[in-house]
């Protein structure tokens, strides 16, 4: 599974409660503007990036916009780890 697929799976299973299929979640769908990610979900998403990919969440600045779309989440992980996007 690619990083992008893993991100989509997490979002669909954990934040959307399987309301949308992974294959239907567009890479540029704005999770913030569309109400998928609220403040609590944002914390869960940040924690997950740390657990799943080793993003040093306590050592970096994180803005909500860094996690607004699947593509941005993938770029965020790639910037802060040695995991290629």
C-alpha positions as CSV (number, residue, x, y, z in Angstrom):
1,X,0.0,0.0,0.0
2,X,1.4,3.4,-0.9
3,X,1.6,6.3,1.6
4,X,-1.3,8.0,-0.1
5,X,-3.5,4.9,0.1
6,X,-2.6,4.5,3.8
7,X,-3.5,8.1,4.5
8,X,-6.8,7.7,2.7
9,X,-7.5,4.5,4.6
10,X,-6.9,6.2,8.0
11,X,-9.1,9.2,7.0
12,X,-11.9,7.0,5.7
13,X,-11.8,4.4,8.6
14,X,-11.1,6.7,11.5
15,X,-12.4,10.1,10.7
16,X,-15.2,9.4,8.2
17,X,-16.3,6.1,9.8
18,X,-16.4,4.4,6.4
19,X,-18.9,7.0,5.1
20,X,-16.9,7.2,1.9
21,X,-14.8,4.6,0.1
22,X,-11.0,5.1,0.0
23,X,-11.2,5.1,-3.8
24,X,-13.7,8.0,-3.8
25,X,-11.6,10.3,-1.6
26,X,-9.9,12.8,-3.9
27,X,-6.3,13.8,-3.2
28,X,-7.2,17.5,-3.2
29,X,-10.5,17.2,-1.2
30,X,-10.3,19.9,1.5
31,X,-10.8,18.0,4.8
32,X,-10.9,21.3,6.8
33,X,-13.3,23.3,4.7
34,X,-15.7,20.3,4.2
35,X,-15.8,19.6,8.0
36,X,-14.2,16.2,7.9
37,X,-11.4,17.4,10.2
38,X,-12.3,19.3,13.3
39,X,-10.0,20.2,16.2
40,X,-10.2,16.8,17.8
41,X,-9.8,15.0,14.5
42,X,-6.8,17.2,13.7
43,X,-5.2,16.1,17.0
44,X,-5.8,12.5,16.1
45,X,-4.4,13.0,12.6
46,X,-1.3,14.6,13.9
47,X,-0.8,11.9,16.5
48,X,-1.3,9.2,13.8
49,X,1.4,10.8,11.5
50,X,3.8,10.5,14.4
51,X,2.9,6.9,15.2
52,X,2.6,5.7,11.6
53,X,5.5,7.5,10.0
54,X,7.7,8.8,12.8
55,X,6.9,12.5,12.3
56,X,8.6,14.3,15.2
57,X,5.4,16.1,16.2
58,X,6.8,17.5,19.4
59,X,9.7,19.1,17.5
60,X,8.1,20.9,14.6
61,X,5.5,23.6,13.9
62,X,2.3,22.2,12.5
63,X,-0.4,24.4,10.9
64,X,-3.9,23.0,10.2
65,X,-3.3,23.8,6.5
66,X,-0.5,21.2,6.5
67,X,-3.2,18.6,6.9
68,X,-5.9,20.0,4.8
69,X,-5.8,17.4,2.0
70,X,-4.5,13.9,1.4
71,X,-1.8,15.4,-0.9
72,X,-0.8,18.0,1.7
73,X,-0.6,15.3,4.4
74,X,1.6,13.2,2.2
75,X,3.9,16.2,1.6
76,X,4.0,17.0,5.3
77,X,5.1,13.5,6.2
78,X,7.7,13.5,3.4
79,X,9.1,16.9,4.6
80,X,9.5,15.7,8.2
81,X,10.7,12.1,7.7
82,X,12.9,10.1,5.5
83,X,9.8,8.4,4.0
84,X,9.5,9.2,0.3
85,X,6.1,10.5,-0.9
